[in-house]
Amino acid sequence: MTDIRNEKWLWIKGGLFLVITVLSVTLLLLELSNAKQVLLLLVSVWACCRSYYFAFYVIEKYIDSNYRFAGLIYLPQYMARRWNGAVTASPMDSPSAPLSWYVFWPCMFAAFNL
């Protein structure tokens, strides 16, 4: 399967992610019983978003402009290589499927009994 490159479909995809986010957060907030749980949920979501932003934007734009991440599974691998002085080609240069397909999706299916 190829990447989506059509601008219209990319906007639709982004909008659908926003709809999923709003619906799931709304349902979670309805289930929470006190302000402390709501605050912890909001802080967790905010921190997760900032971590993702750091992993994919900050590192590429401000730390190493030659590196492209194929998924969060590659961040620890990249960091270890960088600290050992052995940063080479990006995982995106590899013709094989990203490791995240083999690690992330089975974990999601197991976690949610899909």
Secondary structure as the mmCIF struct_conf table of DSSP 4:
data_model
#
loop_
_struct_conf.conf_type_id
_struct_conf.id
_struct_conf.beg_label_comp_id
_struct_conf.beg_label_asym_id
_struct_conf.beg_label_seq_id
_struct_conf.end_label_comp_id
_struct_conf.end_label_asym_id
_struct_conf.end_label_seq_id
HELX_LH_PP_P HELX_LH_PP_P1 THR A 2 ILE A 4
HELX_RH_AL_P HELX_RH_AL_P1 GLU A 7 GLU A 31
BEND BEND1 ASN A 34 ASN A 34
HELX_RH_AL_P HELX_RH_AL_P2 ALA A 35 TYR A 53
HELX_RH_PI_P HELX_RH_PI_P1 PHE A 54 ILE A 63
TURN_TY1_P TURN_TY1_P1 SER A 65 ASN A 66
BEND BEND2 ALA A 70 ALA A 70
TURN_TY1_P TURN_TY1_P2 LEU A 72 ILE A 73
HELX_RH_AL_P HELX_RH_AL_P3 TYR A 74 TRP A 83
TURN_TY1_P TURN_TY1_P3 ASN A 84 GLY A 85
BEND BEND3 ALA A 89 ALA A 89
HELX_RH_3T_P HELX_RH_3T_P1 PRO A 91 ASP A 93
BEND BEND4 PRO A 95 SER A 96
HELX_LH_PP_P HELX_LH_PP_P2 ALA A 97 PRO A 98
HELX_RH_AL_P HELX_RH_AL_P4 LEU A 99 PHE A 112
TURN_TY1_P TURN_TY1_P4 ASN A 113 ASN A 113
#
